Amino acid sequence: MVGGATLTKLLGTSAWYAPGASVAYLVDSILNDQLRMIPCSVMLEGEYGESDICLGVPVLVGRQGVVSIVDVQLNAAEQEKFKASAQAVRTMNAALAENLN
């Protein structure tokens, strides 16, 4: 029964409020069709210049779930960092797939 206490001690914090509040915010947007802009990891199909990968981007969330991906115009430096992030995810996905086989 000390698992949670051990993790809190190792991490130096208890991250229970923020995840719960985030899920409540997301559920409220869905149940009440709020169409809130919420950062979520979604499958990209050309948005932000990336395809066939799940990455965190701003989306509108309502009764139908993710209604649309919000196209935020990134400057050149931001686009470069986004591509680097996408490459890091692809590299990790490849390593995980390799270890599963």
C-alpha positions as CSV (number, residue, x, y, z in Angstrom):
1,M,0.0,0.0,0.0
2,V,3.0,2.3,-0.3
3,G,3.2,2.4,-4.1
4,G,1.6,5.8,-4.4
5,A,3.7,7.2,-1.6
6,T,6.9,5.8,-3.2
7,L,6.1,7.4,-6.5
8,T,5.3,10.7,-4.9
9,K,8.6,10.6,-3.1
10,L,10.6,9.7,-6.2
11,L,8.8,12.3,-8.4
12,G,8.8,14.9,-5.7
13,T,5.1,15.7,-6.5
14,S,1.7,14.2,-6.6
15,A,0.2,14.7,-10.0
16,W,-3.4,13.7,-9.3
17,Y,-5.3,16.9,-9.7
18,A,-4.1,18.1,-13.1
19,P,-4.9,14.8,-15.0
20,G,-8.3,14.6,-13.3
21,A,-9.1,18.2,-14.1
22,S,-8.0,17.7,-17.7
23,V,-10.2,14.7,-18.2
24,A,-13.2,16.5,-16.6
25,Y,-12.6,19.4,-19.0
26,L,-12.5,17.1,-22.0
27,V,-15.6,15.2,-20.9
28,D,-17.5,18.4,-20.3
29,S,-16.7,19.6,-23.8
30,I,-18.0,16.3,-25.2
31,L,-21.2,16.1,-23.1
32,N,-22.1,19.7,-23.6
33,D,-20.9,20.0,-27.2
34,Q,-18.7,22.9,-26.2
35,L,-16.3,22.8,-29.2
36,R,-13.4,23.8,-26.9
37,M,-9.9,24.0,-28.3
38,I,-7.9,21.3,-26.4
39,P,-4.5,20.0,-27.1
40,C,-4.8,16.3,-27.9
41,S,-2.7,13.6,-29.5
42,V,-4.5,12.7,-32.8
43,M,-3.7,11.0,-36.1
44,L,-2.4,13.5,-38.5
45,E,-3.2,13.1,-42.2
46,G,-1.2,16.0,-43.8
47,E,-1.9,18.6,-41.1
48,Y,1.3,20.4,-40.0
49,G,3.1,18.6,-42.8
50,E,2.9,15.3,-41.1
51,S,1.0,12.1,-42.0
52,D,0.5,8.6,-40.5
53,I,1.5,9.7,-37.0
54,C,-0.2,10.7,-33.7
55,L,1.0,13.9,-32.3
56,G,-0.3,16.5,-29.9
57,V,-1.9,19.4,-31.7
58,P,-4.8,21.8,-30.9
59,V,-8.2,20.3,-31.8
60,L,-11.9,21.3,-31.4
61,V,-13.7,18.8,-29.2
62,G,-17.4,18.5,-29.1
63,R,-20.2,15.9,-29.0
64,Q,-18.7,14.1,-32.0
65,G,-15.3,13.9,-30.3
66,V,-12.5,15.6,-32.3
67,V,-14.4,17.8,-34.7
68,S,-11.4,19.4,-36.4
69,I,-7.7,19.9,-36.1
70,V,-6.9,23.6,-35.6
71,D,-4.3,24.8,-38.1
72,V,-2.0,27.1,-36.2
73,Q,0.5,28.8,-38.4
74,L,4.0,27.9,-37.2
75,N,7.0,30.0,-38.0
76,A,10.1,28.3,-39.5
77,A,11.7,27.6,-36.1
78,E,8.5,26.2,-34.7
79,Q,7.9,24.0,-37.8
80,E,11.5,22.7,-37.5
81,K,10.9,21.8,-33.8
82,F,7.6,20.1,-34.7
83,K,9.3,18.0,-37.4
84,A,12.0,17.1,-34.9
85,S,9.3,16.0,-32.4
86,A,7.6,13.9,-35.1
87,Q,10.9,12.3,-36.0
88,A,11.5,11.5,-32.3
89,V,8.1,9.8,-32.1
90,R,8.7,7.8,-35.3
91,T,12.1,6.7,-33.9
92,M,10.5,5.5,-30.7
93,N,7.7,3.8,-32.5
94,A,10.2,1.9,-34.7
95,A,12.3,0.9,-31.6
96,L,9.1,-0.4,-29.9
97,A,8.0,-2.3,-33.0
98,E,11.5,-3.8,-33.3
99,N,11.4,-5.0,-29.7
100,L,8.0,-6.6,-30.1
101,N,9.2,-8.8,-33.0
